[in-house]
């Protein structure tokens, strides 16, 4: 449920949940505001009640929030609870990307699609999957149908086009694993 995800998102921001934190954060923190409006849009879209009527104004509000935060993050992106957008400037997440729980995304991160032509001539469109407790540093680029394994850390500026095993540290362009069995870097992990 979207409300549980919002609780987890708030926990990541403040180390605890309260509706006061949600309101305060939605007013004063531009990257957290994006997360709140995303969750509100998702809740309205999945509602069968009167909240469904609020979807259009909430989508407009989300668009304004993303523009004020200088991020490109569709409200339709599948994101687990406990997302943390750190700084956020220049963040680009393709709508088809899937993001797990307790994930941290820094400024300039790109989670993008990749189109390939298959051997039979058909076009394949692929999107990244980011598993739980992943930390992605500033200006890292992850494209295509890759999976970033649970608890991994992607260093700033890394260019990732291949899947990453769980609990790995990845650096460079092209990206390479430099450490295995790393400890996840999750500040204020939401209890999920």
JOGISUL-V615523 format. One line per field, one symbol per residue. ss: DSSP state (H for helix, E for strand, C for the rest). phi: phi as a letter, one per 40 degrees, with the letter a starting at -180 (. if undefined). psi: psi as a letter, one per 40 degrees, with the letter a starting at -180 (. if undefined). A space follows every 50 residues. Layout:
ss->???
phi->???
psi->???
This chain:
ss->CHHHHHHHHHHHHHCCCCHHHHHHHHHHCHHHHHHHHHHHHHHHHHCCCH HHHHHHHHHHHHHHHHHHCCCEECCCCEECCCCEEECCCCCEECCCCEEC CCCEEECCCEEECEEEECCCCCEEEECCEECCCCEECCCCEEECCCEECC CCEECCCCEECCCECCCCEEECCCCEEEECCCCCCCCCCCCC
phi->.cccccdcccdccbgabacccccdcccbbcccddcccccccccccccbbc ddccdcccccccdccccccfbbacccccbccgcbbcggdgcbbcdccbbc cfcbbccgcbbbcbbbbcccgccbbbbcbbccgcbbcdgcbbbgcbbccd gcbbcdgcbbbbcbcdfbbbbgbccacbabfccdbbcfdccb
psi->iddddddddddddeeihidddddddddehddddddddddddddddeiead ddeeddddddddddddddefighieehhhiifhhhhddhehhhideihha ifihhiiehhgiihhihideeihhhiiihhiifihhiheihhiafihhih eihhiheihheiihiifihhiihiiihehifihighifhhh.
